[in-house]
Amino acid sequence: MLQTIECESAQGVGGSRQNREETKMGCHAHDASAKNEDYRLSWLSEIEFAEKAHVLKMLAREVGQDHAAAIDELACRGLDAALAVLTVAVGENVADAYLRHRALWRAEQAG
């Protein structure tokens, strides 16, 4: 919003029509760049969530638990809450196992 206000005020500044048009085009390019950055961050967030969900499923399978409750907690409250669900179900801390599974999954994805 602030960027748009700055662009609009820059457009109203005196000068030739060509300068105003160049300023206007620059503002549109800046707005498009900001939207692309928002899209990229959103995409990265989705990728990160998918990775966490995949690793939680692998971990739940390893400890003999259903993954649905952990995935629900991941979506609602984050990774710590999801790991807490599995920890309570298993009776022991699963954080180290999660990190191990995540490292293995990332190694598979890289190579």
FENFEN-V221995 format. One record per helix or strand of 3 or more residues. SS is the DSSP state (2 for helix, 1 for strand). FROM is the first residue (numbers start at 1). TO is the last residue. Records with the same first field share a line. If there is no record, write none. Layout:
SS = FROM-TO  FROM-TO
This chain:
2 = 2-11  17-62  68-77  79-90  95-110
